[in-house]
Amino acid sequence: MRILMVCLGNICRSPMAHGIMRAKAEEHGLDVEVDSAGTSSYHIGEAPDHRQQETALERGINISDLRARQFVQEDYDRFDLIFAMDESNYKNMLDLARNKEDEAKLRMILNESNPGSNMSVPDPYYGGQSGFSLVFDLLDEACEV
């Protein structure tokens, strides 16, 4: 199974989801490849936001090795499931879908813990530390394997 996590800049929400899912897969001995990307090119090559790294590390997950990249149409060929962090990014990826097979790979990540809700993971970038903790908790629950 190959899973891609996607947000806007790939420095807050999607690398957190990437790290959480990677840790859970390792913990359960699952053969799961996880990656993350952003729909924008704002932060290509950058490490996750230091506040997100600190939040993850406090919870035992190191995401310092991750680097931002942009979502590309070829990701539909490389991944089995593609999780959007919010509706805007979902729509951006839907616009790049070539066919129904591509579209079928897209999911809103919080539907995993709240089926049918289509809730968005809030972007913590412009907020305080509590926003990063909330994002961790939401994604931790959604990434249960």
N, C-alpha and C positions, 0 to 999 in steps of 0.2 A: 504494500500500500504506500502510495506517495501522496503527501498532503502539503498544500501550499496555503499559507496564511497571508492575507492581504489587507493593508490599510492605506492611508494616503501617502505618507512619507517613508514608511518602513523603518521608523526609529522609536516608536512607542508601542502601539498595540500589537502589530503583527510580529515583531521580534519577541514580545512577551509571550504571545500564543505559541510561537515557534519553540521557544525554550521550555515552556510548560509541557507541550505535547511531546517534545523530544525526551524530556525527563520521565514522563509517564510511560512512554513506550519502552524506554530502557528498563525502568523499574519492573515492568510486567513482561520483559523479554520478548516484546513484539518486534516483528520485522517491518518497521515503519520508517520511511524517509520523510523528513520534515524540512521545509524551507519557508522563507517569507519574502515578500516583495511589497512595493508600494505602487499605487497607480500614477503617482507623480515622479518627476525626476529631481525633486528638490534636494534630496540628501544622498544621492548615489555615492557609495563607497564609505559612508559614515557609519560609525558604531552606534548602537542604540543610545538614546538619551541617557545621560548619567543618572537621572532620577529613576528611570525605569530599570537600569542596571542595578542600582542600589536596592530597589524594592525587590527585585528578583533574588538578589544575593541574600537578602534578609530571610527569604523563604527557601534558601538552599539551592537556587538555580542560577548558574552562571551563564549569562548571555553576551559576555564581552567579546566572544569570538565572532559574533554575527556582524555582517556589513549590509547596508541598505543597497537594494537594487530595484530596478523598475520592472513591473509586470509587463510581460510581452505575450503576444498572441501564441507563440510556441509553447508557453506554459500549459496550454490546453493539451498539448501532446505529451508533456512530461509528467503531469499529475493526474491522479485519480479523483481527488476531491480538492476543491478550492474554496476556502472559507473567507468571506468578506467580513470586515469588522463593522461596517455600516452600510446603509442603503446607497449612499452616494458612490462608494467604491464598488458595490455590487452592480450598480447601473453602468459604471465605467467599464467594468469587465464584461458585462452583458453586451455592450456595444462592440466589443472586440471579438465576441463569439462568432465563429464561422458557420455554425450549424446547431441543431438541437442536441447533438452529442456533447458539444462544448458547453452549452447552456445547462445540461443535466449535471455537470460537475460542480456548478456554483451553489453555494449555501451561505446563509447568514449564520455566523458561528453561534450566536446566542439561541438560535432555534434548537441547538443540541441540548441545552438545559431548560429551555422554555419553548417547547414545540409550538410552531405556528405563530409565535409572537412577532417575528421580524424586528426584534429590538436591536438597536445599535449599541456597540461598545462605545462609551463616551471617550472623546479624545482628551487625554489629560494634559496635553502639551502646554496650554496657557493657564493651567490651574496650579494648585498647590500639591504637596506630597500626598494628601489624602486621595486625590484623583488617581494617582498611580497605584495606590493600595486597592482602591475599588476595582480598577481595571484588572489587577492581578486576581482578585477574588472572583470576578465574573468569568474570566477566562479559565481559571483553575476548575471551576465547576463545569464549564462548557467542554473542557478537554478530558473529562473523565472517560476512561477507556473501558 
